[in-house]
Structure formats: C-alpha cells, structure tokens
C-alpha cells in the first residue's frame, strides 16, 4: 500500500506534469496564432503586387492556419480544465476536435486552390512583381522555422495531439513557401505555367496532410487503443511487480494530456485483501511513474477466477 510520503510524491508528480503541459501547449498555441496572422498580412500585400496563384495558395493556407490556430488556442485551454460534475473524464478530447477541425480547414481550402489554379492556368497568368513575392516567402520561412522549433519542444514535453497536428501543418508550410519561391523564379524566366502547376501540387500535398491529421483525431475521438509498443510496456511494468502472477483485460485510450489505463492483475488465491490491495497499489505507482497524469484502474482477480473466466470466454 502507498505510504503518505509516496502519495505526496505521486500528487506532486501529477501536478508538475500538468503545469509543464499547460505552459508548453499555451506557449505553442499562442505563437501559432501570432505567426499565422503575421503571415496573412505579408502574403496579402505580396499577392496584390504579384497576382501569383502560388502566392494566393500560400496566403489562403495562412488564413486557414489562423482559423485553425485560433480554434486550437481556445480548444487547448478548454481541454486543460480538470474533470467536473458533467465531464468525469476531463475535457481532453477538445484537443482532438481542434485537430479534426484543422484537417477540415486544410482539405477545403486545398480544393478551392486547385480550382483557382486550373482557371488561372487556362487564362494565362502575368506576374508584375516577382521580387516581392520571393522576399515575403523567405521571411515566411524564417518565421515558420521559429514557430516549429517552439512546437517541437512543446511536443517533446507534452506529446499534445493538437500541437502535433499544428506542427505537421506548419512543417508543410516550409515546403509550401519553398515551392512558391521556385515557382516565382521560373515564372520570372518565362515559365508562367509553373506558378499554377506548383500551386496545384501544393494543394494536393496539403490534402494528404489533412487526411493524416483527420485520421489521428478520429482515432482519438473513437477511443482507439494506445500504440502496441506502449501496451507492451504497460504489461511488462505490471508483470515485474512482486506478487503479480499474470494479467488480462488491458484497455487503454487517450484524451488530451491524459492516458486511461485499465487492467486486471491475477493474484494468488490465498492472499488477504490487504496484501492484494498493496500489490495493486504497487502496480498503479509503477505505471504512474512511467505515465504521469494517467488515469489508472487496477482490478484484482484471484488466479482461479481468472482461469475460469478465461476458459468460459473461449467456449
């Protein structure tokens, strides 16, 4: 059974995890909003001077970045709220909703970009001021590099799904802006078709990213199990506790910063309730050390009961 000192350490560990998680996801989401709106302003001016389809593609992507970033900004803060009377399992799934919204924004804008670029390709584009478009794209790359550096640190510290989705999108922005620079260079040398063709390629790339983000968010909302490598780690940790003769019924899921772990441990039939409870506490403490802030439920089964239930389930 956990001592008072161990209980205090566990509580402090959970509190430190939540404080660290809150700091990094708030910092990353705030930086994302600031960068997104800065890029919109610059790219709008550049598009008005260049009339470039690829610059319009980049600007439209930034507009959607801002919408998704603002949505994530508020969703993350809502997800950080502790469990209450109406939400016993917390508010963590708000992060998955934010990621799902981002995928919808990205996919919708990409389709519009494809239609616009095809239309411009047919009509034949003109680019009166290529230089401005190139410089704006270079500045956009620099700002985005700063942002994704912050996001990488935040992901390492928190493994936040919403920040991970935002990070994936802004990583694609680096390639997007590089593509814009190449397209404008080619257009400046007479290859006017390159602008529209690159814009179409960028749009398809964004659609692929949106699908990845959407699937990850959907799996979280549907309570998909944790990755197999983490499940195996849970089994190994539990089996290493003295007195645990086996385990079954492992169930896992994830919502925002919280992982939910449920399992049945198989104990000697002759153990007292007090000793069985102490072993259960040891399993929970070991898992909590590896998965801070996890919601862990350990059910105790005598071996004979586990064997009977196992034989019945195979009939």
C-alpha positions as CSV (number, residue, x, y, z in Angstrom):
1,X,0.0,0.0,0.0
2,X,1.3,3.5,-0.8
3,X,2.7,5.4,2.2
4,X,1.8,9.0,2.9
5,X,5.2,10.1,1.5
6,X,4.7,8.1,-1.7
7,X,1.2,9.5,-2.1
8,X,2.5,13.1,-1.7
9,X,5.3,12.4,-4.3
10,X,2.7,11.0,-6.7
11,X,0.4,14.0,-6.3
12,X,3.3,16.4,-6.8
13,X,4.5,14.5,-9.9
14,X,1.0,14.8,-11.4
15,X,0.8,18.5,-10.5
16,X,4.2,19.2,-12.1
17,X,3.2,17.3,-15.2
18,X,0.0,19.3,-15.7
19,X,1.8,22.6,-15.0
20,X,4.5,21.8,-17.5
21,X,1.9,20.5,-20.0
22,X,-0.1,23.7,-19.6
23,X,2.9,26.0,-20.1
24,X,4.1,24.4,-23.3
25,X,0.8,23.9,-25.1
26,X,-0.3,27.5,-24.2
27,X,3.1,28.9,-25.5
28,X,3.0,26.9,-28.7
29,X,-0.7,27.7,-29.4
30,X,-0.1,31.5,-28.8
31,X,3.0,31.5,-31.0
32,X,1.0,29.8,-33.7
33,X,-1.7,32.5,-33.7
34,X,0.8,35.3,-33.8
35,X,2.8,33.8,-36.7
36,X,-0.4,32.9,-38.7
37,X,-1.8,36.5,-38.6
38,X,1.7,38.0,-39.4
39,X,2.0,35.8,-42.5
40,X,-1.5,36.7,-43.7
41,X,-0.7,40.4,-43.7
42,X,2.6,39.9,-45.5
43,X,1.3,37.5,-48.1
44,X,-1.8,39.6,-48.8
45,X,0.4,42.5,-49.8
46,X,2.6,40.2,-51.9
47,X,-0.3,38.7,-53.7
48,X,-1.8,42.1,-54.5
49,X,1.5,43.0,-56.1
50,X,2.3,39.7,-57.9
51,X,-1.1,38.2,-58.7
52,X,0.6,34.8,-58.3
53,X,-1.5,31.7,-57.9
54,X,1.1,30.0,-55.7
55,X,1.3,33.2,-53.5
56,X,-2.5,33.1,-53.3
57,X,-2.2,29.4,-52.3
58,X,0.2,30.3,-49.6
59,X,-1.9,33.2,-48.3
60,X,-5.0,31.0,-48.3
61,X,-3.2,28.4,-46.4
62,X,-2.1,31.1,-43.8
63,X,-5.7,32.3,-43.5
64,X,-6.8,28.7,-42.7
65,X,-3.8,28.4,-40.4
66,X,-5.1,31.4,-38.4
67,X,-8.6,29.9,-38.2
68,X,-7.2,26.5,-37.1
69,X,-4.7,28.1,-34.7
70,X,-7.4,30.3,-33.1
71,X,-9.7,27.2,-32.7
72,X,-6.8,25.2,-31.2
73,X,-5.9,28.2,-29.0
74,X,-9.3,28.0,-27.2
75,X,-9.8,24.3,-27.5
76,X,-6.4,23.6,-25.8
77,X,-7.4,25.9,-22.9
78,X,-10.7,24.2,-22.6
79,X,-9.0,20.7,-22.7
80,X,-6.8,21.7,-19.8
81,X,-9.7,22.2,-17.5
82,X,-9.9,19.5,-14.8
83,X,-12.8,17.0,-14.6
84,X,-16.0,18.3,-13.3
85,X,-19.6,17.1,-12.4
86,X,-20.6,16.9,-16.1
87,X,-17.3,15.7,-17.6
88,X,-16.0,13.0,-15.2
89,X,-13.2,12.0,-17.6
90,X,-12.0,15.6,-18.2
91,X,-12.1,17.8,-21.3
92,X,-9.1,16.3,-23.2
93,X,-11.0,15.4,-26.3
94,X,-11.3,19.0,-27.1
95,X,-7.8,18.7,-28.5
96,X,-8.9,16.0,-30.9
97,X,-11.8,18.2,-32.0
98,X,-9.3,21.0,-32.7
99,X,-7.2,18.7,-34.8
100,X,-10.2,17.4,-36.7
101,X,-11.3,21.0,-37.4
102,X,-7.8,21.7,-38.8
103,X,-8.0,18.8,-41.2
104,X,-11.4,20.1,-42.5
105,X,-10.0,23.6,-42.9
106,X,-6.9,22.3,-44.8
107,X,-8.9,20.0,-47.1
108,X,-11.5,22.6,-48.0
109,X,-9.0,25.3,-48.8
110,X,-6.9,23.0,-50.9
111,X,-9.8,22.1,-53.1
112,X,-10.5,25.8,-53.7
113,X,-6.9,26.4,-54.6
114,X,-6.9,23.6,-57.2
115,X,-9.9,25.1,-58.9
116,X,-8.4,28.6,-58.9
117,X,-5.1,27.4,-60.2
118,X,-6.6,25.5,-63.0
119,X,-8.6,28.5,-64.0
120,X,-5.5,30.8,-63.9
121,X,-3.5,28.2,-65.9
122,X,-6.1,28.2,-68.6
123,X,-6.4,32.0,-68.7
124,X,-2.6,32.5,-68.6
125,X,-1.1,34.4,-65.6
126,X,1.0,37.5,-65.5
127,X,3.5,38.3,-62.7
128,X,4.3,42.0,-62.5
129,X,6.4,41.9,-59.3
130,X,8.1,38.6,-58.7
131,X,10.8,40.0,-56.3
132,X,8.3,41.0,-53.6
133,X,6.8,37.5,-53.6
134,X,10.2,35.9,-53.2
135,X,11.2,38.1,-50.3
136,X,7.9,37.6,-48.5
137,X,8.3,33.8,-48.9
138,X,11.8,34.0,-47.4
139,X,10.6,35.9,-44.4
140,X,7.7,33.5,-44.0
141,X,10.1,30.6,-43.9
142,X,12.2,32.3,-41.2
143,X,9.1,32.9,-39.0
144,X,7.8,29.4,-39.6
145,X,11.1,27.9,-38.6
146,X,11.0,29.8,-35.3
147,X,7.4,28.5,-34.7
148,X,8.1,24.9,-35.5
149,X,11.1,24.9,-33.2
150,X,8.8,26.0,-30.3
151,X,6.3,23.4,-31.3
152,X,8.9,20.6,-31.4
153,X,10.0,21.5,-27.8
154,X,6.3,21.5,-26.8
155,X,5.6,18.2,-28.4
156,X,8.7,16.7,-26.7
157,X,7.5,18.0,-23.3
158,X,3.7,17.2,-23.7
159,X,3.1,14.9,-26.7
160,X,-0.1,17.1,-27.3
161,X,-2.2,15.9,-30.2
162,X,-3.4,19.4,-31.1
163,X,0.2,20.8,-31.2
164,X,1.4,17.8,-33.1
165,X,-1.3,18.4,-35.8
166,X,-0.4,22.1,-35.9
167,X,3.3,21.2,-36.1
168,X,2.6,18.9,-39.1
169,X,0.8,21.6,-40.9
170,X,3.5,24.3,-40.3
171,X,6.2,21.8,-41.4
172,X,4.3,21.6,-44.7
173,X,4.4,25.4,-44.9
174,X,8.2,25.3,-45.2
175,X,7.9,23.2,-48.3
176,X,4.9,25.4,-49.5
177,X,7.0,28.6,-49.3
178,X,10.0,27.0,-50.9
179,X,7.7,25.9,-53.7
180,X,6.4,29.4,-54.1
181,X,9.9,30.7,-54.4
182,X,10.8,28.2,-57.1
183,X,7.6,28.9,-59.0
184,X,8.2,32.6,-58.9
185,X,11.8,32.2,-60.1
186,X,10.6,30.0,-63.0
187,X,7.8,32.5,-63.9
188,X,10.3,35.3,-63.9
189,X,12.3,33.4,-66.6
190,X,9.2,33.0,-68.8
191,X,7.8,29.7,-67.4
192,X,4.5,31.3,-66.4
193,X,2.7,27.9,-66.2
194,X,5.0,26.9,-63.3
195,X,3.1,29.2,-60.9
196,X,-0.2,27.5,-61.3
197,X,1.3,24.0,-61.5
198,X,3.2,24.4,-58.3
199,X,0.0,25.8,-56.6
200,X,-1.9,22.6,-57.6
201,X,1.0,20.4,-56.3
202,X,0.9,22.3,-53.0
203,X,-2.8,21.8,-52.7
204,X,-2.5,18.1,-53.2
205,X,0.3,18.0,-50.6
206,X,-1.9,19.8,-48.1
207,X,-4.8,17.4,-48.7
208,X,-2.5,14.4,-47.9
209,X,-1.5,16.2,-44.6
210,X,-5.2,16.9,-43.8
211,X,-6.0,13.2,-44.2
212,X,-3.3,12.2,-41.7
213,X,-4.3,14.8,-39.2
214,X,-8.0,13.9,-39.6
215,X,-7.4,10.1,-39.1
216,X,-5.3,10.7,-36.0
217,X,-8.0,12.9,-34.5
218,X,-10.8,10.5,-35.5
219,X,-9.0,7.6,-33.8
220,X,-8.6,9.5,-30.6
221,X,-12.3,10.5,-30.6
222,X,-13.2,6.9,-31.2
223,X,-11.1,5.8,-28.2
224,X,-8.5,3.8,-30.2
225,X,-6.1,1.9,-28.1
226,X,-2.6,3.3,-27.3
227,X,0.1,2.1,-29.7
228,X,1.1,-1.5,-29.3
229,X,4.6,-0.6,-28.1
230,X,3.1,1.3,-25.1
231,X,0.6,-1.5,-24.4
232,X,3.6,-4.0,-24.2
233,X,5.4,-1.6,-21.9
234,X,2.4,-1.5,-19.6
235,X,2.2,-5.3,-19.5
236,X,6.0,-5.5,-18.7
237,X,5.8,-3.0,-15.9
238,X,2.8,-4.7,-14.3
239,X,4.3,-8.2,-14.5
240,X,7.5,-7.0,-12.8
241,X,5.7,-6.2,-9.6
242,X,6.2,-8.9,-7.0
243,X,3.0,-10.9,-6.4
244,X,1.5,-10.4,-9.9
245,X,1.2,-13.8,-11.5
246,X,-0.4,-12.6,-14.7
247,X,-2.7,-10.0,-16.1
248,X,-5.6,-9.7,-18.6
249,X,-8.3,-7.3,-19.8
250,X,-5.9,-4.4,-20.6
251,X,-7.8,-1.5,-22.0
252,X,-6.3,1.9,-23.0
253,X,-7.2,5.2,-24.6
254,X,-6.0,8.8,-24.7
255,X,-7.7,12.1,-24.4
256,X,-5.6,15.3,-24.5
257,X,-2.9,15.1,-21.8
258,X,-4.5,12.1,-20.1
259,X,-3.9,8.4,-20.9
260,X,-6.5,6.0,-19.5
261,X,-5.3,2.5,-18.5
262,X,-7.4,-0.3,-17.1
263,X,-6.2,-3.9,-16.4
264,X,-6.9,-7.0,-14.3
265,X,-4.0,-8.4,-12.3
266,X,-4.0,-12.1,-11.4
267,X,-3.0,-12.8,-7.7
268,X,-2.5,-15.9,-5.5
269,X,-5.9,-17.2,-4.3
270,X,-4.8,-17.3,-0.7
271,X,-3.7,-13.6,-0.4
272,X,-5.5,-11.4,2.1
273,X,-7.5,-8.4,0.8
274,X,-4.9,-6.1,2.5
275,X,-2.0,-7.7,0.7
276,X,-3.8,-7.9,-2.6
277,X,-4.6,-4.2,-2.3
278,X,-1.0,-3.4,-1.5
279,X,0.1,-5.2,-4.7
280,X,-2.5,-3.3,-6.7
281,X,-1.1,0.0,-5.3
282,X,2.4,-1.0,-6.3
283,X,1.3,-1.7,-9.9
284,X,-0.5,1.6,-10.0
285,X,2.5,3.5,-8.6
286,X,4.9,1.9,-11.1
287,X,2.6,2.7,-14.1
288,X,2.1,6.3,-12.8
289,X,5.9,6.8,-12.7
290,X,6.1,5.8,-16.3
291,X,2.9,7.6,-17.4
292,X,2.4,10.8,-15.3
293,X,-1.1,12.1,-15.1
294,X,-2.6,8.8,-16.3
295,X,-6.0,7.6,-15.1
296,X,-5.2,4.1,-13.9
297,X,-7.7,1.4,-12.7
298,X,-6.2,-1.9,-11.5
299,X,-8.7,-4.7,-10.8
300,X,-7.6,-7.7,-8.6
301,X,-8.6,-11.2,-9.6
302,X,-7.7,-14.5,-7.8
303,X,-5.9,-16.8,-10.2
304,X,-8.7,-19.4,-10.1
305,X,-11.3,-16.8,-11.1
306,X,-9.1,-15.6,-14.0
307,X,-8.7,-19.1,-15.2
308,X,-12.5,-19.8,-15.0
309,X,-13.3,-16.6,-16.9
310,X,-10.6,-17.4,-19.5
311,X,-12.0,-20.8,-20.1
312,X,-15.5,-19.5,-20.4
313,X,-14.5,-16.8,-22.9
314,X,-13.0,-19.5,-25.2
315,X,-16.2,-21.6,-25.3
